[in-house]
Amino acid sequence: MASCKKDAKGRKLGKGETYRSDGRYCYSYTICGERKWLYASDLAELRELERRIEHDKDDGIRTQEASKITLNDMFGTYIATKTTIKTSTRENYLYLWNKYIRPTPLAHQSLINIKTSDIKKLYGDLLANGFRTNSLDSINNLVHPTLEMAVDDDLIRKNPSKGVYRALKEKDCKKRVALTLAQQQAFLNYVNQSPVYHHWTPIFVTLLGTGMRIAECVGLTQKDIDFENELISVNHNLLYRKIDGKCRFLISTPKTASSIRFIPMCPEVLAELAGLIAILDTLYDTPSPTIDGYTDFIFRNRYGDLLNPHSLNRAIERIIRDYNAEELKLAEEDQRPPLLLPHFSVHSLRHTFCTRMFEVESNHKAIQTIMGHAEISTTLDIYTHITEDTLKNSVQNMSAKIKLFG
C-alpha cells in the first residue's frame, strides 16, 4: 500500500491516517488487541468515522463487530434466545420475518448502517403494499426487540426503530371497525335468510353473541358447551400455522391466563349451537378431525374440514358484496337511503360484541372477564366504539334526568 504523510492536496495527515495510491483515505486503529482499518473517499468523511470509532471505543460500543453483523444475523441471535415461547408462536415469528423482512435490502445491511429513516421506509413500503397499521404491529414486535438486543450487546449505540411504529399508529388513529346495531342486524338477517350463506349463521351468531376470538370459536368442541348451565368453556385455541414447512391445524393454550373463562350463552347462541350439534352426524359422512387430542369440533366446512380465519374472512367479503348489491337495488325501489355494510373482518365481530355490551352494561369488570382481557385498559381503550346513536341516547337520557333550568 503506497502512503504518505500528506494527501494529494498537501494536507497533513494525523496519526493512523494514510493516503492511498487509489485516492482513498485509510485510518488504522487497534481494538481489543486486533488491528482494524477504516476507509473513506475524502478526509472529512474519514475523520468523522474516526471520531465515531473513538467515541464508541470510549463507551464500549463494538462498532467494528457490528459492521459485520446484518439485521438478519441479529434476528437469528434474537430468536435463538426465545426458548420459552410456544412452537406456534415461534413458527409465526419465522414466517413473518422470512416473508416480509428477510428479502428486503434493509435486512442485509450491517447493524451500524441502519438508520431510523430505513425503518420508516420498511414500514412505509409494507403499508403501501396492503399492510394495515395494526397488522404492522407484528412486524415491529420483531424488528424492535432484535435491534434492542443489539443495543444491549453494545453493538450499536441506539435503536433506530425506537418510536417509529408508535408515530405511525398515532398518525393512523382510526378506530377498528365495529358494526352499528342496524348493520349488525342487517348482516345476520341477510345471512340467515340467504340460501347461499345460511350455513354460516351458527358461527356468526356465536361470534356476535359471545365476543370470542376467532381461534377460540373455531376450536370449540361439544365438551366445551354446557347447555344445562348455559355456559361456554373457553380453554384452548385452534390455530392454522406453517410448521416445518407445511400448513396444519394445531391446538394452542389461550392467549393469556385471563383468556381461560366461561361465557354465558344468550338465547340466540344457545339455540344455534343446540340446533347445529343436533344435526352434526347427518351433515358429514366422516367423523370430526382429531387435533392434538381434541375432537368433536362443532364448526366445520361443507367438506367436514375445520375452519380458519381466512375462510371466514373470504365468506364475509362475499356476503358484504352480495348484500350491498341487493340493498342498493331495494333502496332505489323503495326510494330510501341504503343501509350498506362497511368492509370488515371476522375480528370486527369481536369489537362489535364489546360495543354492544358497553351500550347496555355498566359493569366494566364483567365485560373485561367475558372478553378475556388481562387489563381493563384493553377493554376500555381498544375494543369499544361509541356510535352516534349511543351518544344521542346518552345525551337524551341525561336531559331527561337533569334539568338544565331549575
C-alpha positions in Angstrom: 0.0 0.0 0.0 1.5 3.3 -1.1 1.0 6.0 1.5 2.5 9.4 2.6 2.2 11.8 5.5 0.3 14.3 3.3 -2.5 13.8 0.9 -2.6 14.9 -2.8 -3.7 18.4 -1.7 -0.8 18.8 0.7 -2.9 18.4 3.8 -1.0 16.9 6.8 -2.4 13.6 7.9 -2.8 12.6 11.6 -1.7 9.5 13.5 -3.0 6.3 11.9 -4.2 8.2 8.7 -2.8 7.4 5.3 -3.5 8.4 1.8 -3.6 5.5 -0.7 -2.5 5.5 -4.3 -6.1 4.7 -5.4 -7.2 8.1 -4.0 -8.9 6.7 -0.8 -8.1 7.6 2.8 -7.4 5.0 5.4 -7.4 5.0 9.2 -5.9 2.2 11.2 -6.5 1.6 14.9 -6.4 -1.2 17.4 -9.3 -2.5 19.5 -9.1 -5.5 21.9 -5.6 -6.2 20.6 -6.8 -6.6 17.0 -5.8 -4.3 14.1 -8.7 -2.6 12.2 -9.0 -0.3 9.2 -11.5 2.2 8.0 -11.7 3.6 4.5 -13.3 6.8 3.1 -13.3 8.7 -0.1 -12.4 12.0 1.4 -10.5 13.3 4.5 -13.6 14.9 6.1 -15.6 11.6 5.9 -12.6 9.7 7.3 -12.2 11.9 10.3 -16.0 11.8 11.1 -15.6 8.0 11.1 -12.6 8.3 13.4 -14.5 10.4 15.9 -17.3 7.9 15.9 -14.9 5.0 16.4 -13.1 6.7 19.2 -16.3 7.7 20.9 -17.7 4.2 20.6 -14.4 2.8 22.0 -14.6 5.0 25.0 -18.2 3.9 25.6 -17.6 0.2 24.9 -19.7 0.1 21.8 -18.5 -2.7 19.5 -18.8 -0.8 16.2 -16.4 -2.9 14.2 -18.1 -6.1 15.1 -21.5 -4.6 14.3 -20.2 -3.7 10.8 -20.1 -7.4 10.0 -23.5 -8.3 11.5 -26.6 -7.9 9.4 -30.1 -7.4 10.7 -30.9 -10.9 9.5 -27.9 -12.2 11.6 -29.1 -10.3 14.6 -32.6 -11.7 14.3 -31.1 -15.2 14.3 -29.5 -14.4 17.6 -32.7 -12.9 19.0 -35.0 -15.8 18.0 -32.5 -18.3 19.4 -33.0 -16.7 22.9 -36.8 -17.2 22.7 -36.7 -20.7 24.2 -39.9 -20.5 26.2 -42.3 -19.4 23.5 -44.9 -21.7 22.0 -44.0 -23.7 18.9 -46.8 -22.0 17.0 -45.6 -18.5 18.1 -42.1 -19.3 17.0 -43.2 -20.5 13.6 -45.3 -17.4 13.2 -42.3 -15.2 14.0 -40.2 -17.1 11.5 -42.9 -16.9 8.8 -43.3 -13.1 9.2 -39.6 -12.5 9.2 -38.9 -14.7 6.2 -41.8 -13.4 4.2 -41.7 -9.7 4.9 -38.3 -8.7 6.3 -35.6 -11.2 5.2 -35.8 -10.5 1.5 -35.6 -6.7 1.9 -32.3 -4.7 1.4 -32.5 -3.5 4.9 -32.3 -7.0 6.3 -28.9 -7.4 4.6 -27.4 -4.2 5.9 -24.9 -4.2 8.7 -26.3 -3.0 12.0 -24.2 0.2 12.2 -25.6 1.4 8.8 -29.3 1.1 9.7 -30.9 4.4 10.3 -34.3 5.5 11.5 -35.2 6.5 8.0 -34.5 2.9 6.9 -37.0 1.6 9.4 -39.6 4.2 8.3 -39.1 3.1 4.7 -39.5 -0.6 5.5 -42.8 0.1 7.4 -44.0 2.6 4.8 -43.4 0.0 2.0 -45.4 -2.6 3.9 -48.2 -0.2 4.4 -48.2 0.7 0.7 -48.4 -3.0 -0.1 -51.6 -3.6 1.9 -50.5 -3.8 5.5 -52.7 -2.0 8.0 -51.1 -0.1 10.8 -52.5 -2.6 13.4 -51.1 -5.5 11.4 -47.7 -3.8 11.2 -47.5 -4.2 15.0 -46.5 -7.9 14.5 -43.6 -6.8 12.3 -42.5 -4.1 14.7 -42.6 -6.7 17.5 -39.8 -8.5 15.7 -37.7 -5.6 14.4 -37.7 -3.5 17.6 -36.5 -6.2 20.1 -34.0 -7.5 17.6 -32.3 -4.1 17.4 -32.8 -3.6 21.1 -30.8 -6.7 21.7 -28.0 -5.2 19.5 -28.1 -2.2 21.8 -28.0 -4.4 24.9 -25.0 -6.2 23.4 -23.2 -2.9 22.8 -23.2 -3.4 19.1 -25.0 -0.2 18.3 -25.5 2.9 20.4 -29.2 3.4 20.0 -32.2 1.6 18.5 -33.1 3.1 15.1 -36.6 1.6 15.3 -37.5 3.4 18.5 -40.7 5.4 18.2 -41.2 4.7 14.5 -44.2 2.4 14.9 -45.8 4.5 17.7 -45.7 7.6 15.4 -47.4 5.7 12.6 -50.0 4.3 15.0 -50.8 7.8 16.4 -51.0 9.2 12.9 -53.4 6.5 11.8 -55.7 6.8 14.8 -58.8 5.3 13.1 -60.8 3.1 15.4 -61.2 -0.5 14.4 -64.5 -1.3 12.6 -67.5 -2.2 14.8 -70.9 -2.6 13.2 -73.7 -0.4 14.3 -76.7 -2.2 15.7 -78.6 -1.7 12.4 -75.7 -3.0 10.4 -75.3 -6.0 12.7 -78.9 -6.9 12.4 -78.9 -6.4 8.6 -75.8 -8.7 8.3 -77.3 -11.5 10.4 -80.7 -11.3 8.8 -79.3 -11.4 5.3 -77.1 -14.5 6.2 -79.9 -16.3 7.9 -82.3 -15.8 5.1 -79.9 -16.4 2.3 -80.0 -19.8 0.6 -76.3 -19.3 -0.3 -74.9 -18.2 3.1 -77.4 -19.7 5.5 -75.0 -22.4 6.7 -72.8 -19.6 8.2 -75.5 -18.4 10.6 -74.4 -20.5 13.6 -70.9 -19.3 13.7 -71.7 -15.7 13.0 -74.3 -15.7 15.7 -71.9 -17.3 18.1 -69.2 -14.7 17.4 -71.5 -11.8 17.7 -73.2 -13.3 20.8 -70.1 -14.1 22.7 -67.2 -11.9 21.6 -64.9 -14.8 21.4 -61.6 -14.6 19.4 -61.8 -16.5 16.2 -59.3 -19.1 17.2 -61.3 -19.7 20.4 -64.6 -20.0 18.4 -63.4 -22.4 15.6 -61.8 -24.6 18.3 -65.0 -25.2 20.2 -65.8 -28.8 20.8 -69.0 -30.4 22.1 -67.4 -30.9 25.5 -67.0 -27.1 25.8 -70.7 -26.5 25.7 -72.7 -26.7 29.0 -76.3 -26.5 27.9 -77.6 -27.2 31.4 -75.8 -24.1 32.9 -75.9 -22.2 29.6 -72.1 -21.7 29.6 -69.3 -22.0 27.0 -65.9 -23.0 28.4 -63.0 -21.2 26.6 -59.9 -23.2 27.3 -57.9 -23.6 24.1 -57.3 -22.2 20.6 -57.4 -23.8 17.2 -54.6 -22.4 15.0 -53.6 -22.9 11.4 -49.9 -22.4 11.1 -47.0 -23.4 8.9 -44.9 -25.9 10.9 -41.7 -27.4 9.4 -42.7 -26.0 6.0 -46.3 -27.4 6.0 -49.5 -25.7 7.0 -51.6 -27.6 9.5 -54.0 -27.2 12.4 -52.8 -27.3 16.0 -54.2 -26.7 19.4 -52.6 -23.9 21.5 -53.2 -22.6 25.0 -55.2 -19.4 25.3 -53.6 -16.0 24.7 -53.3 -15.2 28.4 -54.4 -16.7 31.7 -57.4 -14.3 31.6 -58.4 -15.9 28.3 -59.4 -19.1 30.1 -63.0 -18.3 31.1 -66.7 -19.2 30.9 -69.0 -17.2 28.7 -72.8 -17.2 29.4 -74.9 -18.1 26.3 -77.6 -15.7 25.3 -80.8 -17.5 23.9 -79.8 -17.0 20.3 -76.4 -18.5 20.7 -77.8 -21.4 22.8 -80.4 -22.1 20.1 -77.9 -22.0 17.2 -75.4 -24.3 18.9 -78.0 -26.8 20.1 -79.5 -26.9 16.6 -76.2 -27.4 14.9 -74.9 -30.1 17.3 -78.2 -32.0 16.9 -77.6 -32.4 13.1 -73.8 -32.8 13.0 -74.0 -36.5 12.5 -76.2 -36.1 9.5 -74.2 -33.3 7.9 -71.0 -35.2 7.5 -70.1 -38.7 6.3 -66.8 -38.7 8.2 -66.2 -38.1 12.0 -64.7 -34.9 13.3 -60.9 -34.5 12.8 -58.8 -35.0 15.9 -56.2 -32.4 16.6 -53.7 -32.8 19.4 -56.2 -35.0 21.3 -59.2 -32.7 20.7 -62.2 -33.9 18.7 -65.9 -33.4 18.2 -65.3 -29.9 16.8 -68.6 -28.0 16.3 -67.7 -25.8 13.4 -66.7 -27.4 10.1 -67.0 -26.6 6.4 -69.1 -28.4 3.9 -66.3 -30.9 3.3 -66.1 -31.7 7.0 -62.8 -29.9 7.4 -62.0 -27.4 10.2 -62.4 -23.7 9.7 -59.7 -21.0 9.9 -59.9 -17.2 9.9 -59.1 -16.9 6.2 -62.2 -18.9 5.1 -64.4 -16.8 7.4 -63.0 -13.6 6.0 -63.5 -14.7 2.5 -67.1 -15.6 3.3 -67.6 -12.2 4.9 -66.3 -10.4 1.8 -68.7 -12.3 -0.4 -71.6 -11.6 1.9 -70.8 -7.9 2.0 -70.6 -7.8 -1.8 -73.9 -9.5 -2.4 -75.8 -7.8 0.4 -74.7 -4.3 -0.7 -75.6 -5.0 -4.3 -79.0 -6.2 -3.3 -79.6 -3.4 -0.8 -78.7 -0.7 -3.4 -81.4 -2.1 -5.7 -84.0 -2.4 -2.9 -83.3 1.1 -1.6 -83.7 2.6 -5.0 -87.0 0.8 -5.5 -88.2 1.9 -2.1 -86.8 5.4 -2.6 -84.8 5.4 0.7 -81.2 5.7 1.7 -79.5 2.3 1.5 -78.2 0.6 4.7 -74.8 -0.6 3.4 -72.3 -2.8 5.2 -68.7 -1.4 5.6 -65.7 -3.5 4.8 -64.9 -5.5 8.0 -63.2 -8.7 9.1 -64.1 -11.6 11.3 -62.2 -9.9 14.2 -64.6 -6.9 13.8 -67.4 -9.1 15.2 -65.5 -9.3 18.5 -65.3 -5.5 18.5 -69.0 -5.3 17.7 -69.9 -7.6 20.6 -67.9 -5.5 23.0 -69.5 -2.3 21.8 -73.0 -3.8 22.2 -72.0 -4.8 25.8 -70.9 -1.3 26.7 -74.2 0.1 25.3 -76.2 -1.9 27.8 -73.8 -2.9 30.7 -72.3 -0.6 33.2 -70.2 -3.2 34.9 -66.9 -2.8 33.0 -65.2 -5.6 35.0 -67.8 -8.1 33.9 -67.2 -7.1 30.3 -63.5 -7.5 30.8 -64.0 -11.0 32.1 -66.2 -12.0 29.2 -63.8 -10.6 26.7 -60.9 -12.4 28.3 -58.7 -9.3 28.6 -55.8 -9.3 31.1 -56.1 -5.5 31.5 -59.2 -3.4 31.8 -57.5 -0.7 29.7 -57.6 -3.0 26.7 -61.4 -3.3 27.1 -61.9 0.4 27.6 -59.4 1.8 25.1 -59.3 -0.6 22.1 -62.4 -2.7 21.8 -65.2 -0.1 22.4 -66.8 2.0 19.8 -69.2 4.7 20.7 -71.7 5.1 17.9 -73.6 8.3 17.1 -76.9 6.7 18.2 -75.3 5.8 21.5 -74.1 9.3 22.0 -77.5 10.7 21.2 -79.2 8.4 23.6 -76.8 9.3 26.3 -77.5 13.0 25.9 -81.2 12.4 25.8 -81.0 10.2 29.0 -79.0 12.9 30.7 -81.5 15.6 29.6 -84.4 13.5 31.0 -82.8 13.1 34.4 -81.1 16.5 34.8 -82.9 19.7 34.1 -80.7 22.5 32.8 -83.1 25.1 34.1 -84.2 24.6 37.7 
